[in-house]
Amino acid sequence: MNTSIDTERRLALEVYPKRDVCIVRGEGALLWDDQGNEYIDCTAGIGVANIGHAHPAVVAAVSRQAARLITCPGIFYNDVRAELMQKLIGVAPEGLERAFLCNSGTEAMEAAIKFARITTGKNGFVSAMRGFHGRSMGALSATFKYRQEFEPLIPGHRFVPFNNIDKLESAIDENTAAVIIELVQGEGGVRPADPRYATAVSELCKARGALLIVDEIQTGFGRTGRMFASEVYGVSPDIVAVSKAIAGGVPMGAALCSERIAPAVGKHGSTFGGNPLACAAAIATIEALLEQDLPGQAAKNGKHGSTFGGNPLACAAAIATIETLLE
Ligand SMILES: Cc1ncc(COP(=O)(O)O)c(C=O)c1O
């Protein structure tokens, strides 16, 4: 019996179906389990390890910062937080000029939803079917899946089919605070927005006075060939929610906001949001992304995709062939 697996099984209030593997080390794209087996991390830590596991610059930054200052609440200014904000706004899609820092994707979406409410004074939201935005009650209200057992959720959220301009047009009304979308639906099946749809969403929001919230928690930090998918599609959101790869694996999230978004002093907050340890990791991560031009590499290597590559029929034939060879 593997003691770590056994202990987790016994003690965790489990929320994930698990593989029988206990991962203990990572480096670049590789992971190792406690038996010494080596794996290629095709999950990239579920979209977190864009610059790889244990990137030396992140390791050095976290070690340095841990010995200097780990925590610093938002009631004080902090040098490392200020440096990160400068870096983050420097790489953010044009028009996003302020950042609220938090600790996860869900929190970034929760903040985006609250900021949209206080900015517009409205409480209606339109999101896409199959969209995923997180699991807190607010973020879940904008999420299509995983909601049933938790209803009633927050009222005012409507869902329209993804990539359908007419349905979106008829769903936005005078009470719509914001439209919330992923430009490539992640959990929904890696479904990219049609470029005409993305443009229409942006134009409809402008015409109707609704804010546009783009969830770039999964698409952010180089995955789509630019730093953010909003740049690939040429849309100008009012709020972009980011997280996952932002800090090289250290928990962090952020809502990046345009000048249109109202200040929220005394209305929102986070004890750990913007802590210097995570900020130091994020600075090192953004620098590594830029130095290695990982967005550019994703754009170049992404072209090697193949329509029929990995199709189930060929895979079944390959399995049978390999089994025959081994027998
Ligand atoms: C698009 C998107 N939004 C939000 C989230 C929630 O992020 P977190 O798990 O960090 O709370 C995820 C997580 O997978 C996501 O993919």
The ligand as a MOL file (V3000), in Angstrom:
LIG
                    3D

  0  0  0     0  0            999 V3000
M  V30 BEGIN CTAB
M  V30 COUNTS 16 16 0 0 0
M  V30 BEGIN ATOM
M  V30 1 C -11.9660 29.4370 -17.7170 0
M  V30 2 C -11.8640 29.2000 -16.2430 0
M  V30 3 N -12.4190 30.0730 -15.3930 0
M  V30 4 C -12.3430 29.9100 -14.0630 0
M  V30 5 C -11.7040 28.8230 -13.5010 0
M  V30 6 C -11.6290 28.6610 -12.0090 0
M  V30 7 O -10.3210 28.8200 -11.5720 0
M  V30 8 P -9.8460 28.2450 -10.1440 0
M  V30 9 O -9.9180 26.7600 -10.2190 0
M  V30 10 O -8.4500 28.7620 -9.9790 0
M  V30 11 O -10.7330 28.8130 -9.1070 0
M  V30 12 C -11.1280 27.8680 -14.3460 0
M  V30 13 C -10.4770 26.6720 -13.7860 0
M  V30 14 O -10.2700 25.6650 -14.4070 0
M  V30 15 C -11.2110 28.0570 -15.7540 0
M  V30 16 O -10.6810 27.1730 -16.6060 0
M  V30 END ATOM
M  V30 BEGIN BOND
M  V30 1 1 1 2
M  V30 2 1 2 3
M  V30 3 2 2 15
M  V30 4 2 3 4
M  V30 5 1 4 5
M  V30 6 1 5 6
M  V30 7 2 5 12
M  V30 8 1 6 7
M  V30 9 1 7 8
M  V30 10 2 8 9
M  V30 11 1 8 10
M  V30 12 1 8 11
M  V30 13 1 12 13
M  V30 14 1 12 15
M  V30 15 2 13 14
M  V30 16 1 15 16
M  V30 END BOND
M  V30 END CTAB
M  END
